[in-house]
Amino acid sequence: MRIRLATTAAAGTLIALTAVPAQAAEYTSALKLRGVQYDAPGSDSNNCSTGNTDDEYLTVKNYSSTKTVNLKGYLVEDAVGNYFEFTANHYLQPGDYVKLRGGNGSDSDAKNVVYRDNCNFIWNNDKDTIYLYKPSGSRADVHSYTKSGSDPDRNGYIKFHS
């Protein structure tokens, strides 16, 4: 499965961050944004062979207890219009999740990972809003994060849902 990303900007510099999730509106969708590793560990480098873009990821989870969801046609977008569209079939069973990683790699249903096949960072290290859209164009979920404090246990990762 080959996935393509269109992006318009790269993320900023590395800083220690703690995120505070914004209150999200509830949408009628089994898929929800579960969390984001927006600040990849180490010094940010989008070099495709030696960089750490693949350490930046977004987790999308199927919260349905009965429905399998095909990610094909779903779109993830940030506040400034950087986006990624799932262009191939990728099925999430009830309770299953996928990590949408930056960089290049082999997509794997067994390992719950899809790569953006792009070595540019997409999520800002200081703050961002992430939108998840259904193939119909309607919004499935949205979450915002900002930096605050310096809790090393939450450096660059926020978990939206348990």
C-alpha positions in Angstrom: 0.0 0.0 0.0 1.6 3.3 -1.1 0.4 6.5 0.6 1.1 10.0 -0.6 1.3 13.3 1.4 0.9 16.8 0.3 2.4 19.3 2.6 2.9 23.0 2.6 5.1 23.7 5.7 7.6 22.0 7.9 7.5 21.9 11.7 9.6 24.2 14.0 12.5 23.5 16.2 12.8 20.9 19.0 11.6 21.9 22.4 10.3 20.0 25.5 6.6 20.2 25.5 3.5 19.1 27.4 0.2 19.2 25.6 -3.2 20.2 26.9 -5.9 18.7 24.8 -8.8 21.0 23.9 -12.4 20.0 24.5 -13.6 18.4 21.3 -17.0 18.5 19.8 -18.5 15.0 19.4 -19.0 13.8 15.8 -20.8 10.8 14.6 -17.8 8.7 13.7 -16.3 5.4 15.0 -12.9 6.8 14.2 -11.3 9.3 16.7 -7.9 10.9 17.1 -6.4 9.0 20.0 -3.1 10.9 20.4 -0.2 12.5 18.6 3.6 12.4 19.0 4.1 15.9 17.6 7.7 16.5 18.8 9.9 13.6 17.6 12.6 12.7 20.1 16.0 14.2 19.4 16.9 17.1 17.1 14.4 17.5 14.3 15.8 16.4 11.0 13.7 15.8 7.9 16.6 14.1 6.1 14.9 11.0 4.6 17.9 8.6 5.3 19.1 9.9 8.7 16.2 12.0 10.0 13.6 11.3 12.7 10.4 12.2 10.9 9.2 8.6 11.4 9.2 9.3 15.1 6.4 11.8 14.6 3.0 10.1 14.5 -0.8 10.5 14.9 -2.8 7.6 16.3 -6.3 7.0 14.9 -8.5 4.5 16.7 -11.8 2.7 15.8 -14.0 3.1 18.9 -16.8 1.1 17.5 -17.5 -2.2 19.3 -19.0 -3.8 16.1 -18.0 -1.9 13.0 -14.9 -2.4 10.8 -13.8 0.9 9.2 -11.9 1.2 6.0 -9.6 4.3 6.2 -9.5 4.7 2.4 -10.6 8.2 1.6 -10.2 9.6 5.1 -8.2 12.8 5.4 -6.1 14.2 8.2 -5.3 17.9 8.1 -3.7 20.5 10.3 -4.6 24.1 10.9 -2.6 25.5 8.1 -3.6 23.0 5.5 -0.9 20.3 5.6 -2.8 17.1 4.9 -2.6 13.4 4.3 -5.2 11.3 2.6 -5.5 7.5 3.0 -5.5 6.5 -0.6 -5.3 2.7 -0.1 -7.5 0.2 1.8 -6.6 -0.1 5.4 -9.1 -1.7 7.6 -9.5 -1.0 11.4 -11.3 -3.7 13.3 -13.4 -2.7 16.3 -11.1 -1.4 19.0 -8.1 -1.3 16.6 -5.8 1.6 15.9 -3.3 2.8 13.3 -0.2 5.1 13.8 0.2 7.4 10.8 3.9 8.0 10.8 6.1 10.5 9.0 9.0 9.4 6.8 9.2 6.4 4.6 8.5 2.8 5.5 6.4 -0.3 4.8 2.7 0.1 5.6 1.5 -2.8 7.7 -1.9 -3.8 9.0 -0.3 -6.4 11.2 1.9 -3.7 12.8 -0.8 -1.0 12.8 1.3 1.5 10.9 0.9 3.6 7.7 3.7 5.9 6.5 3.1 9.3 4.9 6.0 8.6 2.5 7.2 12.2 3.1 10.1 13.2 5.3 8.7 16.7 6.2 7.3 17.2 9.7 3.6 17.9 9.7 2.7 18.7 13.3 4.0 21.9 14.9 6.0 21.5 18.1 4.3 24.4 19.9 0.6 24.1 19.0 -1.6 22.8 16.3 -5.1 21.7 15.5 -5.7 18.3 13.8 -8.8 17.5 11.9 -10.0 14.0 10.7 -12.4 14.0 7.8 -14.6 11.2 6.5 -14.5 10.3 2.7 -17.8 12.3 2.4 -16.0 15.4 3.6 -17.8 15.7 6.9 -15.7 16.0 10.0 -15.1 12.9 12.1 -13.0 14.4 14.9 -10.9 17.4 15.8 -8.3 18.1 18.6 -6.0 21.0 19.4 -2.8 21.0 21.5 -0.5 23.6 22.9 2.7 23.5 24.9 2.7 24.1 28.6 4.9 23.1 31.5 7.8 20.7 31.2 6.5 17.3 32.3 9.1 14.9 30.8 6.6 12.0 30.8 4.4 13.9 28.3 7.2 15.4 26.2 5.6 15.8 22.8 2.8 13.2 23.1 -0.8 13.8 24.0 -3.3 11.0 24.5 -6.8 12.2 23.6 -8.9 9.2 24.5 -8.3 6.2 26.8 
